Amino acid sequence: METSGLKKLASYLPVVNSLTFSAENGMARLADQSGGTTVPFETYRAFEWAFLTDAYDYGWVLKDFKWSSWAKTIEAQQLRDDEAALATASAEQLMRLLTLCIRQDRFVDGALFDAFATGFIESIIRRAAVLVEAAP
């Protein structure tokens, strides 16, 4: 990840710190064609759309990266489940994690919202901020 991309990612920290994520503001309900039952569907606020746009514009989402295979590796599992491992993640590992979260959302509705709601994206952003501060 280029320095400018890392700085842009880190710039989200104050914003993500100020947001709350809950079922009420992350999921909407859509009436089916008969108007009877409803099904949940994910909606993003301006923040999430801006984050996704920047993720692609700044190259945080890796192309030609087999994210679904990588997700099953010990490295990916440690970065996801162990705060100490994430606290030492490289910029490349942060991009892999973001790619995983964003691409997975295409196949599992709500995966990205859950990554925000659980604080996982915030942890990635916090690590990016540390890397920016440590850069010469």
C-alpha positions as a printed NumPy array, in Angstrom:
array([[  0.   ,   0.   ,   0.   ],
       [  1.408,   3.35 ,  -0.947],
       [  1.919,   5.922,   1.784],
       [ -0.938,   8.055,   0.46 ],
       [ -3.293,   5.079,   0.612],
       [ -2.221,   4.251,   4.133],
       [ -2.707,   7.876,   5.193],
       [ -6.154,   7.947,   3.61 ],
       [ -7.124,   4.746,   5.426],
       [ -5.83 ,   6.17 ,   8.717],
       [ -7.833,   9.359,   8.114],
       [-11.011,   7.344,   8.7  ],
       [-10.163,   6.769,  12.359],
       [-11.934,   9.84 ,  13.814],
       [-14.999,   9.126,  11.693],
       [-15.252,   5.456,  12.55 ],
       [-14.755,   6.288,  16.243],
       [-17.797,   8.557,  16.127],
       [-20.183,   6.118,  14.449],
       [-22.412,   3.508,  15.972],
       [-23.454,   0.431,  14.061],
       [-26.643,  -1.383,  14.881],
       [-29.336,  -3.372,  13.14 ],
       [-31.5  ,  -0.255,  13.045],
       [-29.03 ,   1.82 ,  11.028],
       [-27.416,  -0.969,   9.027],
       [-30.337,  -3.022,   7.798],
       [-33.511,  -1.987,   6.058],
       [-36.636,  -3.96 ,   5.272],
       [-37.979,  -4.469,   1.79 ],
       [-41.553,  -5.534,   1.092],
       [-41.882,  -8.384,  -1.37 ],
       [-44.007,  -7.97 ,  -4.498],
       [-47.206,  -9.029,  -2.723],
       [-46.59 ,  -6.401,  -0.07 ],
       [-46.909,  -9.012,   2.659],
       [-43.691, -10.311,   4.089],
       [-40.461,  -8.405,   4.2  ],
       [-36.859,  -9.454,   3.854],
       [-33.841,  -7.667,   5.253],
       [-31.354,  -6.107,   2.91 ],
       [-28.239,  -4.161,   3.606],
       [-28.045,  -0.43 ,   3.075],
       [-24.989,   1.707,   3.494],
       [-24.791,   5.229,   4.802],
       [-22.644,   7.887,   3.162],
       [-19.693,   6.855,   5.32 ],
       [-19.728,   3.243,   4.138],
       [-20.086,   4.28 ,   0.475],
       [-17.171,   6.702,   0.806],
       [-15.092,   4.001,   2.488],
       [-15.858,   1.497,  -0.276],
       [-15.096,   4.051,  -2.981],
       [-11.759,   4.888,  -1.371],
       [-10.998,   1.197,  -0.883],
       [-11.096,   0.692,  -4.636],
       [ -9.622,   4.079,  -5.585],
       [ -6.623,   3.718,  -3.252],
       [ -6.005,   0.064,  -4.046],
       [ -6.955,  -1.33 ,  -0.647],
       [ -8.893,  -4.048,  -2.487],
       [ -6.289,  -6.276,  -4.09 ],
       [ -6.818,  -7.522,  -7.618],
       [ -5.797, -11.057,  -8.568],
       [ -5.755, -12.039,  -4.909],
       [ -7.41 , -15.314,  -3.959],
       [ -9.026, -13.911,  -0.843],
       [-11.328, -16.888,  -0.227],
       [ -8.366, -19.29 ,  -0.128],
       [ -6.301, -16.909,   1.971],
       [ -9.172, -16.579,   4.47 ],
       [ -8.619, -20.233,   5.421],
       [ -4.925, -19.789,   6.191],
       [ -3.455, -19.622,   9.673],
       [ -2.144, -16.13 ,   8.884],
       [ -5.62 , -14.822,   8.035],
       [ -7.216, -16.504,  11.032],
       [ -4.61 , -15.099,  13.41 ],
       [ -4.973, -11.589,  12.012],
       [ -8.744, -11.848,  12.347],
       [ -8.917, -13.478,  15.774],
       [ -5.823, -12.283,  17.634],
       [ -5.555,  -8.588,  18.485],
       [ -1.817,  -8.957,  19.087],
       [ -1.314, -10.366,  15.592],
       [ -3.34 ,  -7.563,  14.038],
       [ -1.34 ,  -5.035,  16.06 ],
       [  1.781,  -6.125,  14.16 ],
       [  0.184,  -6.441,  10.712],
       [  1.961,  -5.022,   7.689],
       [  0.304,  -2.701,   5.184],
       [  0.056,  -5.665,   2.783],
       [ -1.74 ,  -7.723,   5.419],
       [ -4.153,  -4.849,   6.068],
       [ -4.978,  -4.737,   2.369],
       [ -5.576,  -8.49 ,   2.374],
       [ -7.934,  -8.147,   5.326],
       [ -9.828,  -5.285,   3.706],
       [-10.044,  -7.225,   0.464],
       [-11.439, -10.182,   2.359],
       [-14.062,  -8.093,   4.183],
       [-15.165,  -6.192,   1.099],
       [-15.177,  -9.084,  -1.37 ],
       [-16.841, -11.456,   1.088],
       [-19.731,  -9.009,   1.363],
       [-20.574,  -9.73 ,  -2.268],
       [-21.314, -13.332,  -1.343],
       [-22.453, -12.997,   2.277],
       [-24.911, -10.16 ,   2.781],
       [-23.949,  -8.126,   5.802],
       [-20.353,  -9.368,   6.098],
       [-18.89 ,  -5.895,   5.681],
       [-21.474,  -4.35 ,   7.981],
       [-20.558,  -6.961,  10.597],
       [-16.865,  -6.112,  10.173],
       [-17.738,  -2.486,  10.952],
       [-20.161,  -3.34 ,  13.762],
       [-17.726,  -5.644,  15.571],
       [-14.937,  -3.077,  15.392],
       [-12.776,  -5.174,  13.073],
       [-12.548,  -2.453,  10.412],
       [-11.776,   0.054,  13.148],
       [ -8.917,  -2.178,  14.325],
       [ -7.547,  -2.305,  10.779],
       [ -7.767,   1.484,  10.545],
       [ -6.056,   1.864,  13.944],
       [ -3.167,  -0.297,  12.74 ],
       [ -2.924,   1.8  ,   9.564],
       [ -2.673,   4.916,  11.739],
       [  0.184,   3.355,  13.718],
       [  2.01 ,   2.497,  10.486],
       [  1.57 ,   6.074,   9.251],
       [  2.973,   7.485,  12.507],
       [  5.95 ,   5.138,  12.338],
       [  6.761,   5.985,   8.721],
       [  9.839,   8.17 ,   8.172]])
